[in-house]
């Protein structure tokens, strides 16, 4: 399998799933949270959470996180997944406005659903109830199926992050069947 195949697999998993597991830490406290995300046109991932959520507080102190994307409904024979490390930063200003509108439009294509979930960008400013975050992946790894088949050892292959970002920036629409 070529590096491009691994990159395309990673991009497909990120585009076809809506949730990731986000792992954060602070001092001797660790946490994992399910996060609903969208892929931005810049190849980064975006999500929002309550400002007082444990993972939000952790990110406020330590912006380095880890995560996993996978289809939890897949059978053992179909399973695929990826792990990543990333920086996670809250959004402010003009980028917050743009990402907020983009997030709700992409994540809730049905207007009725969107209207129920929608919150104005002002709800995501410092001191507000929620915050929007940008996940900028720095390292991404996918399952090496060849290793599993030949040695029954579950190994990972690192994906070229620049190629993955380019694949995620392509105009393909995410989160729509």
Buried (B, 14 or more C-beta within 10 A) or exposed (E): EEEEEBBBBBBEBBBEBEBBBBBBBBEEEEBBBEBBBBBBBEBBBBBBBEBEBBBBBBBBEEBEBBBBBBBEEEEEEEEBBBBBBBBBBBBEEEBBBBBBEBBBEBBBEEEEEBEEEBBEBEBBBEEBEBBBBBBBBEEBBBBBBEBEEEEEEEEBBEBBBEBBBEBBBEEEEBBEE
